[in-house]
């Protein structure tokens, strides 16, 4: 497990926009989404994260798809050593600003999960809150999530319930293109123990995109070895 010694607040670790690791088209798509609005999300940590992390001892955490940084900042305030990953440079600039304002140290990684060259088996918590992970034939994103978790660590994957079904009112969104919790769970072997796998009412923050979703699918699993 990671060194859990409390860390003093400090300036956030900058990221290099030139060091992006991933598909430029995906980065451009998400940069546009963030650029179109001054603030895309609520600015509050996700409720399922707050609930599920309450019983965990702070260590090293990877925040997958950190967006504007609300979860990353909250985790750092709880004493976690945070690495935050995001494809959008626009979002990361906002997230880094929030960390600076809070006087917190966070490592920012500008890239896609599968291509970011993250240290293997090194995070006590891997948190993916409503991630937009693209599905591939080799299950690269699913395997990258599992690979990042240290022995004894926890994977927490939360998604909107029902989003994996075809959406009659949104022809631009194809559920089959994305990774869902059931796909990750299908890769668990004897090294993993499922601690939570359920659908529950969502504790939704006020405002922000996605606020209309009322239920979550929560998958929490511990890597035993």
Secondary structure as UniProt FT lines:
FT   HELIX           17..19
FT   HELIX           24..35
FT   HELIX           47..53
FT   TURN            54..55
FT   STRAND          60..64
FT   TURN            67..68
FT   HELIX           70..77
FT   TURN            78..79
FT   STRAND          81..86
FT   HELIX           89..102
FT   STRAND          106..111
FT   HELIX           113..115
FT   TURN            120..121
FT   STRAND          123..129
FT   TURN            137..138
FT   HELIX           140..148
FT   STRAND          149..160
FT   TURN            161..164
FT   TURN            168..169
FT   TURN            171..172
FT   HELIX           175..177
FT   HELIX           181..185
FT   TURN            186..187
FT   TURN            190..191
FT   STRAND          192..201
FT   TURN            209..212
FT   STRAND          215..223
//
